Amino acid sequence: MIEVLVPISISGIWYPKISNNFENSGSIGLTMVLEPYTLFEIKRGEPEIVFNNKKINFPNLDYLKQKLGSLTLSVNSEIPLGFGYGMSGSISLAYALGSVELLGKNEDEAIKIAHESEVINGNGLGDVISQYYGGGLVYRKEPGYRGKVEIIDIEWKRICSKPIESISTKSIIKDSTLALDYINAFLSNRTIENFFELSRKFNESLGFKSPYPKSFRKKGLIVKLEDCNESWITHNPAKKGAYVI
């Protein structure tokens, strides 16, 4: 058995680019890669995902099993699945790293398969690559698992989040050219405050509004800057991407 740690991923702005070539499909965008890390215990065995002691039906599993082999994953997470924290990408990425350590798969190929499993099943289009690199604020310049990635150096402030509603990722994969404008607007003023403001505008354009100042709603969660209390989940930037302990 091995253990793998994977950070969460909260995307603020994204522009999907999907084609018949799954490895080059994905999204351009800006994503916060954050703590807490999720702990995965991985071993050879019947392919299944046990999430916080409950077996789940994970749509990516068939593709991962077919391409990477049979593994059992036990997930110990402080973060719920299905709200917008990139947990699907976390599971796929952990499966890939497990296949490298336990089944001798090539790491580059395994990460590609993890990314493809997300694209095929309509989950996160940029979570796997963001979580693989880590570094805090990730700018994906190109779609695909080999897309160019830049880690943005910013001054961080206190961040917290609250899950409010489980929503399918497919419902928010929309082709909005506003995304490209907002990404460029951030790149000309690289601050955490500007990231939150532009992410709020982008997500509101998709129909997701937050009632709190200095915040935005991404899918089924609200993420907020600075004004946090004990009822919210607090986050620090994940300086390191996913790794085997």
Short mmCIF file of the C-alpha atoms (twelve columns), coordinates in Angstrom:
data_MODEL
# 
_entry.id   MODEL 
# 
loop_
_atom_site.group_PDB 
_atom_site.id 
_atom_site.type_symbol 
_atom_site.label_atom_id 
_atom_site.label_alt_id 
_atom_site.label_comp_id 
_atom_site.label_asym_id 
_atom_site.label_seq_id 
_atom_site.Cartn_x 
_atom_site.Cartn_y 
_atom_site.Cartn_z 
_atom_site.pdbx_PDB_model_num 
ATOM 1   C CA . MET A 1   0.000   0.000  0.000   1 
ATOM 2   C CA . ILE A 2   1.073   3.593  -0.625  1 
ATOM 3   C CA . GLU A 3   -0.245  6.982  0.474   1 
ATOM 4   C CA . VAL A 4   -0.746  9.984  -1.799  1 
ATOM 5   C CA . LEU A 5   -1.604  13.584 -0.891  1 
ATOM 6   C CA . VAL A 6   -3.513  15.774 -3.387  1 
ATOM 7   C CA . PRO A 7   -4.481  19.458 -2.928  1 
ATOM 8   C CA . ILE A 8   -7.937  20.796 -3.753  1 
ATOM 9   C CA . SER A 9   -8.613  22.959 -6.807  1 
ATOM 10  C CA . ILE A 10  -11.028 25.914 -6.966  1 
ATOM 11  C CA . SER A 11  -11.247 27.444 -10.427 1 
ATOM 12  C CA . GLY A 12  -12.149 31.110 -10.667 1 
ATOM 13  C CA . ILE A 13  -12.194 31.667 -14.441 1 
ATOM 14  C CA . TRP A 14  -12.080 29.086 -17.224 1 
ATOM 15  C CA . TYR A 15  -12.516 28.838 -20.973 1 
ATOM 16  C CA . PRO A 16  -13.255 25.273 -22.172 1 
ATOM 17  C CA . LYS A 17  -11.663 23.955 -25.359 1 
ATOM 18  C CA . ILE A 18  -12.971 20.487 -26.248 1 
ATOM 19  C CA . SER A 19  -12.062 18.440 -29.311 1 
ATOM 20  C CA . ASN A 20  -12.012 14.793 -30.354 1 
ATOM 21  C CA . ASN A 21  -8.416  14.669 -29.120 1 
ATOM 22  C CA . PHE A 22  -8.981  14.211 -25.399 1 
ATOM 23  C CA . GLU A 23  -5.380  14.737 -24.292 1 
ATOM 24  C CA . ASN A 24  -5.350  18.200 -25.888 1 
ATOM 25  C CA . SER A 25  -8.829  19.116 -24.654 1 
ATOM 26  C CA . GLY A 26  -9.372  20.951 -21.401 1 
ATOM 27  C CA . SER A 27  -9.509  24.593 -20.428 1 
ATOM 28  C CA . ILE A 28  -7.551  27.807 -20.293 1 
ATOM 29  C CA . GLY A 29  -8.000  29.413 -16.919 1 
ATOM 30  C CA . LEU A 30  -7.052  30.553 -13.445 1 
ATOM 31  C CA . THR A 31  -7.281  28.138 -10.518 1 
ATOM 32  C CA . MET A 32  -6.440  28.311 -6.831  1 
ATOM 33  C CA . VAL A 33  -4.718  25.116 -5.668  1 
ATOM 34  C CA . LEU A 34  -5.204  24.975 -1.914  1 
ATOM 35  C CA . GLU A 35  -4.876  23.074 1.317   1 
ATOM 36  C CA . PRO A 36  -6.172  20.941 2.943   1 
ATOM 37  C CA . TYR A 37  -4.622  18.047 1.063   1 
ATOM 38  C CA . THR A 38  -6.704  14.902 0.690   1 
ATOM 39  C CA . LEU A 39  -5.108  11.652 1.842   1 
ATOM 40  C CA . PHE A 40  -5.411  8.594  -0.401  1 
ATOM 41  C CA . GLU A 41  -4.482  5.079  0.693   1 
ATOM 42  C CA . ILE A 42  -3.948  3.025  -2.456  1 
ATOM 43  C CA . LYS A 43  -3.387  -0.692 -2.950  1 
ATOM 44  C CA . ARG A 44  -3.651  -3.320 -5.643  1 
ATOM 45  C CA . GLY A 45  -7.085  -4.906 -5.739  1 
ATOM 46  C CA . GLU A 46  -10.654 -4.733 -6.979  1 
ATOM 47  C CA . PRO A 47  -11.132 -1.317 -8.618  1 
ATOM 48  C CA . GLU A 48  -13.216 0.779  -6.235  1 
ATOM 49  C CA . ILE A 49  -13.267 4.153  -4.541  1 
ATOM 50  C CA . VAL A 50  -14.146 4.361  -0.841  1 
ATOM 51  C CA . PHE A 51  -14.744 7.998  0.104   1 
ATOM 52  C CA . ASN A 52  -14.753 8.662  3.846   1 
ATOM 53  C CA . ASN A 53  -15.661 5.009  4.556   1 
ATOM 54  C CA . LYS A 54  -18.425 4.905  1.929   1 
ATOM 55  C CA . LYS A 55  -18.046 3.183  -1.444  1 
ATOM 56  C CA . ILE A 56  -18.972 5.589  -4.247  1 
ATOM 57  C CA . ASN A 57  -19.888 5.231  -7.901  1 
ATOM 58  C CA . PHE A 58  -17.082 7.175  -9.567  1 
ATOM 59  C CA . PRO A 59  -17.752 7.754  -13.299 1 
ATOM 60  C CA . ASN A 60  -14.056 7.953  -14.226 1 
ATOM 61  C CA . LEU A 61  -13.246 4.565  -12.706 1 
ATOM 62  C CA . ASP A 62  -13.925 2.393  -15.766 1 
ATOM 63  C CA . TYR A 63  -11.567 4.422  -17.948 1 
ATOM 64  C CA . LEU A 64  -8.871  4.545  -15.268 1 
ATOM 65  C CA . LYS A 65  -9.118  0.797  -14.680 1 
ATOM 66  C CA . GLN A 66  -9.024  0.021  -18.396 1 
ATOM 67  C CA . LYS A 67  -5.971  2.191  -19.063 1 
ATOM 68  C CA . LEU A 68  -4.007  1.965  -15.810 1 
ATOM 69  C CA . GLY A 69  -4.965  -1.297 -14.112 1 
ATOM 70  C CA . SER A 70  -6.859  -2.328 -10.976 1 
ATOM 71  C CA . LEU A 71  -6.468  -0.317 -7.774  1 
ATOM 72  C CA . THR A 72  -8.486  0.260  -4.619  1 
ATOM 73  C CA . LEU A 73  -8.516  3.818  -3.270  1 
ATOM 74  C CA . SER A 74  -9.522  4.756  0.253   1 
ATOM 75  C CA . VAL A 75  -10.089 8.513  0.480   1 
ATOM 76  C CA . ASN A 76  -9.836  10.466 3.740   1 
ATOM 77  C CA . SER A 77  -11.125 13.952 2.992   1 
ATOM 78  C CA . GLU A 78  -12.100 17.059 4.941   1 
ATOM 79  C CA . ILE A 79  -13.715 18.311 1.722   1 
ATOM 80  C CA . PRO A 80  -17.004 16.993 0.266   1 
ATOM 81  C CA . LEU A 81  -17.321 15.529 -3.229  1 
ATOM 82  C CA . GLY A 82  -19.395 17.236 -5.916  1 
ATOM 83  C CA . PHE A 83  -19.357 20.875 -4.791  1 
ATOM 84  C CA . GLY A 84  -16.569 22.389 -6.907  1 
ATOM 85  C CA . TYR A 85  -13.376 21.608 -5.003  1 
ATOM 86  C CA . GLY A 86  -11.878 19.487 -7.788  1 
ATOM 87  C CA . MET A 87  -12.309 16.265 -5.826  1 
ATOM 88  C CA . SER A 88  -12.963 14.265 -8.993  1 
ATOM 89  C CA . GLY A 89  -9.628  15.446 -10.344 1 
ATOM 90  C CA . SER A 90  -8.012  14.562 -7.014  1 
ATOM 91  C CA . ILE A 91  -9.274  10.984 -7.224  1 
ATOM 92  C CA . SER A 92  -8.204  10.558 -10.850 1 
ATOM 93  C CA . LEU A 93  -4.766  12.026 -10.149 1 
ATOM 94  C CA . ALA A 94  -4.262  9.854  -7.062  1 
ATOM 95  C CA . TYR A 95  -5.254  6.784  -9.089  1 
ATOM 96  C CA . ALA A 96  -2.675  7.733  -11.714 1 
ATOM 97  C CA . LEU A 97  0.119   8.202  -9.175  1 
ATOM 98  C CA . GLY A 98  -0.869  4.942  -7.523  1 
ATOM 99  C CA . SER A 99  -0.556  3.121  -10.844 1 
ATOM 100 C CA . VAL A 100 2.962   4.523  -11.257 1 
ATOM 101 C CA . GLU A 101 4.091   3.333  -7.818  1 
ATOM 102 C CA . LEU A 102 2.247   0.005  -7.622  1 
ATOM 103 C CA . LEU A 103 1.805   -1.104 -11.246 1 
ATOM 104 C CA . GLY A 104 4.887   0.375  -12.893 1 
ATOM 105 C CA . LYS A 105 3.059   2.733  -15.238 1 
ATOM 106 C CA . ASN A 106 4.863   5.627  -16.887 1 
ATOM 107 C CA . GLU A 107 4.102   8.810  -14.929 1 
ATOM 108 C CA . ASP A 108 3.575   11.074 -17.940 1 
ATOM 109 C CA . GLU A 109 1.197   8.572  -19.520 1 
ATOM 110 C CA . ALA A 110 -0.654  8.046  -16.237 1 
ATOM 111 C CA . ILE A 111 -1.248  11.796 -15.764 1 
ATOM 112 C CA . LYS A 112 -2.509  11.972 -19.345 1 
ATOM 113 C CA . ILE A 113 -5.005  9.181  -18.619 1 
ATOM 114 C CA . ALA A 114 -6.189  10.929 -15.444 1 
ATOM 115 C CA . HIS A 115 -6.784  14.136 -17.414 1 
ATOM 116 C CA . GLU A 116 -8.568  12.263 -20.215 1 
ATOM 117 C CA . SER A 117 -10.865 10.535 -17.720 1 
ATOM 118 C CA . GLU A 118 -12.005 13.965 -16.536 1 
ATOM 119 C CA . VAL A 119 -12.619 15.278 -20.057 1 
ATOM 120 C CA . ILE A 120 -14.501 12.161 -21.180 1 
ATOM 121 C CA . ASN A 121 -16.809 12.205 -18.164 1 
ATOM 122 C CA . GLY A 122 -17.406 15.962 -18.205 1 
ATOM 123 C CA . ASN A 123 -15.693 16.646 -14.901 1 
ATOM 124 C CA . GLY A 124 -12.988 19.248 -14.249 1 
ATOM 125 C CA . LEU A 125 -11.207 20.271 -17.431 1 
ATOM 126 C CA . GLY A 126 -8.127  21.689 -15.726 1 
ATOM 127 C CA . ASP A 127 -8.098  20.285 -12.197 1 
ATOM 128 C CA . VAL A 128 -5.708  17.382 -12.787 1 
ATOM 129 C CA . ILE A 129 -2.954  19.489 -14.311 1 
ATOM 130 C CA . SER A 130 -3.417  22.243 -11.696 1 
ATOM 131 C CA . GLN A 131 -3.294  19.784 -8.799  1 
ATOM 132 C CA . TYR A 132 -0.307  17.999 -10.281 1 
ATOM 133 C CA . TYR A 133 1.748   21.216 -10.357 1 
ATOM 134 C CA . GLY A 134 0.408   22.977 -7.245  1 
ATOM 135 C CA . GLY A 135 1.961   26.311 -6.327  1 
ATOM 136 C CA . GLY A 136 -1.068  28.303 -5.219  1 
ATOM 137 C CA . LEU A 137 -2.508  30.251 -8.151  1 
ATOM 138 C CA . VAL A 138 -2.163  28.350 -11.423 1 
ATOM 139 C CA . TYR A 139 -2.625  29.929 -14.854 1 
ATOM 140 C CA . ARG A 140 -3.263  27.346 -17.567 1 
ATOM 141 C CA . LYS A 141 -2.204  29.037 -20.787 1 
ATOM 142 C CA . GLU A 142 -3.274  26.163 -23.026 1 
ATOM 143 C CA . PRO A 143 -5.754  23.303 -22.697 1 
ATOM 144 C CA . GLY A 144 -4.682  19.697 -22.293 1 
ATOM 145 C CA . TYR A 145 -2.550  17.801 -19.844 1 
ATOM 146 C CA . ARG A 146 0.644   19.094 -21.476 1 
ATOM 147 C CA . GLY A 147 -0.668  22.640 -21.705 1 
ATOM 148 C CA . LYS A 148 1.671   25.427 -20.632 1 
ATOM 149 C CA . VAL A 149 1.263   26.305 -16.954 1 
ATOM 150 C CA . GLU A 150 2.439   29.390 -15.062 1 
ATOM 151 C CA . ILE A 151 2.450   29.669 -11.275 1 
ATOM 152 C CA . ILE A 152 1.385   33.229 -10.437 1 
ATOM 153 C CA . ASP A 153 3.315   34.851 -7.590  1 
ATOM 154 C CA . ILE A 154 0.869   36.912 -5.515  1 
ATOM 155 C CA . GLU A 155 0.517   38.108 -1.941  1 
ATOM 156 C CA . TRP A 156 -1.986  35.755 -0.310  1 
ATOM 157 C CA . LYS A 157 -4.608  36.715 2.240   1 
ATOM 158 C CA . ARG A 158 -6.932  34.583 4.349   1 
ATOM 159 C CA . ILE A 159 -9.278  32.458 2.233   1 
ATOM 160 C CA . CYS A 160 -12.218 30.341 3.306   1 
ATOM 161 C CA . SER A 161 -15.061 28.455 1.661   1 
ATOM 162 C CA . LYS A 162 -18.461 26.960 2.372   1 
ATOM 163 C CA . PRO A 163 -20.095 24.095 0.421   1 
ATOM 164 C CA . ILE A 164 -23.769 24.873 -0.144  1 
ATOM 165 C CA . GLU A 165 -25.082 22.648 -2.948  1 
ATOM 166 C CA . SER A 166 -23.912 19.573 -4.863  1 
ATOM 167 C CA . ILE A 167 -23.991 20.362 -8.601  1 
ATOM 168 C CA . SER A 168 -22.800 18.486 -11.689 1 
ATOM 169 C CA . THR A 169 -19.721 19.999 -13.313 1 
ATOM 170 C CA . LYS A 170 -21.303 19.495 -16.750 1 
ATOM 171 C CA . SER A 171 -23.775 22.273 -15.903 1 
ATOM 172 C CA . ILE A 172 -21.011 24.898 -15.753 1 
ATOM 173 C CA . ILE A 173 -18.925 23.884 -18.782 1 
ATOM 174 C CA . LYS A 174 -20.039 26.757 -20.998 1 
ATOM 175 C CA . ASP A 175 -18.204 28.513 -23.791 1 
ATOM 176 C CA . SER A 176 -18.011 32.106 -22.557 1 
ATOM 177 C CA . THR A 177 -15.553 34.377 -24.353 1 
ATOM 178 C CA . LEU A 178 -15.856 36.705 -21.349 1 
ATOM 179 C CA . ALA A 179 -13.444 34.316 -19.675 1 
ATOM 180 C CA . LEU A 180 -10.582 35.339 -21.955 1 
ATOM 181 C CA . ASP A 181 -11.230 39.021 -21.253 1 
ATOM 182 C CA . TYR A 182 -11.258 38.414 -17.505 1 
ATOM 183 C CA . ILE A 183 -8.069  36.352 -17.650 1 
ATOM 184 C CA . ASN A 184 -6.294  39.164 -19.494 1 
ATOM 185 C CA . ALA A 185 -7.672  41.686 -16.999 1 
ATOM 186 C CA . PHE A 186 -6.163  39.661 -14.167 1 
ATOM 187 C CA . LEU A 187 -2.793  39.286 -15.898 1 
ATOM 188 C CA . SER A 188 -2.511  43.068 -16.098 1 
ATOM 189 C CA . ASN A 189 -3.202  43.392 -12.341 1 
ATOM 190 C CA . ARG A 190 -2.028  40.285 -10.510 1 
ATOM 191 C CA . THR A 191 -3.513  40.586 -7.032  1 
ATOM 192 C CA . ILE A 192 -5.686  38.243 -5.003  1 
ATOM 193 C CA . GLU A 193 -8.316  40.981 -4.736  1 
ATOM 194 C CA . ASN A 194 -8.490  41.314 -8.516  1 
ATOM 195 C CA . PHE A 195 -8.700  37.539 -8.909  1 
ATOM 196 C CA . PHE A 196 -11.715 37.423 -6.593  1 
ATOM 197 C CA . GLU A 197 -13.430 40.394 -8.265  1 
ATOM 198 C CA . LEU A 198 -12.996 39.002 -11.788 1 
ATOM 199 C CA . SER A 199 -13.961 35.487 -10.667 1 
ATOM 200 C CA . ARG A 200 -17.130 36.953 -9.151  1 
ATOM 201 C CA . LYS A 201 -18.014 38.686 -12.435 1 
ATOM 202 C CA . PHE A 202 -17.286 35.556 -14.472 1 
ATOM 203 C CA . ASN A 203 -19.295 33.205 -12.274 1 
ATOM 204 C CA . GLU A 204 -22.188 35.655 -12.119 1 
ATOM 205 C CA . SER A 205 -22.226 35.563 -15.931 1 
ATOM 206 C CA . LEU A 206 -22.878 31.794 -15.578 1 
ATOM 207 C CA . GLY A 207 -25.717 32.413 -13.118 1 
ATOM 208 C CA . PHE A 208 -23.851 31.768 -9.856  1 
ATOM 209 C CA . LYS A 209 -24.039 34.638 -7.354  1 
ATOM 210 C CA . SER A 210 -22.651 35.026 -3.858  1 
ATOM 211 C CA . PRO A 211 -24.356 37.237 -1.248  1 
ATOM 212 C CA . TYR A 212 -21.061 38.016 0.505   1 
ATOM 213 C CA . PRO A 213 -18.577 40.822 -0.250  1 
ATOM 214 C CA . LYS A 214 -15.111 39.850 -1.517  1 
ATOM 215 C CA . SER A 215 -16.361 36.442 -2.598  1 
ATOM 216 C CA . PHE A 216 -17.564 34.403 -5.543  1 
ATOM 217 C CA . ARG A 217 -19.681 31.324 -5.989  1 
ATOM 218 C CA . LYS A 218 -18.055 28.527 -7.986  1 
ATOM 219 C CA . LYS A 219 -20.517 25.729 -8.758  1 
ATOM 220 C CA . GLY A 220 -21.867 24.542 -5.384  1 
ATOM 221 C CA . LEU A 221 -19.516 26.427 -3.070  1 
ATOM 222 C CA . ILE A 222 -18.801 29.983 -2.025  1 
ATOM 223 C CA . VAL A 223 -15.198 31.070 -1.555  1 
ATOM 224 C CA . LYS A 224 -14.475 34.229 0.392   1 
ATOM 225 C CA . LEU A 225 -11.539 36.534 1.039   1 
ATOM 226 C CA . GLU A 226 -10.445 37.636 4.536   1 
ATOM 227 C CA . ASP A 227 -13.721 37.768 6.529   1 
ATOM 228 C CA . CYS A 228 -13.805 34.156 7.728   1 
ATOM 229 C CA . ASN A 229 -15.247 32.575 10.854  1 
ATOM 230 C CA . GLU A 230 -15.191 29.104 12.380  1 
ATOM 231 C CA . SER A 231 -18.200 27.891 10.383  1 
ATOM 232 C CA . TRP A 232 -16.182 28.148 7.130   1 
ATOM 233 C CA . ILE A 233 -13.387 25.911 5.853   1 
ATOM 234 C CA . THR A 234 -10.085 27.815 5.878   1 
ATOM 235 C CA . HIS A 235 -7.441  27.398 3.169   1 
ATOM 236 C CA . ASN A 236 -3.785  28.109 2.583   1 
ATOM 237 C CA . PRO A 237 -2.111  27.962 -0.834  1 
ATOM 238 C CA . ALA A 238 -0.794  24.491 -1.638  1 
ATOM 239 C CA . LYS A 239 2.837   25.193 -2.432  1 
ATOM 240 C CA . LYS A 240 3.386   21.610 -3.524  1 
ATOM 241 C CA . GLY A 241 1.434   19.582 -6.070  1 
ATOM 242 C CA . ALA A 242 0.206   16.012 -5.541  1 
ATOM 243 C CA . TYR A 243 2.863   13.659 -4.199  1 
ATOM 244 C CA . VAL A 244 3.501   10.192 -2.797  1 
ATOM 245 C CA . ILE A 245 4.320   10.231 0.905   1 
# 
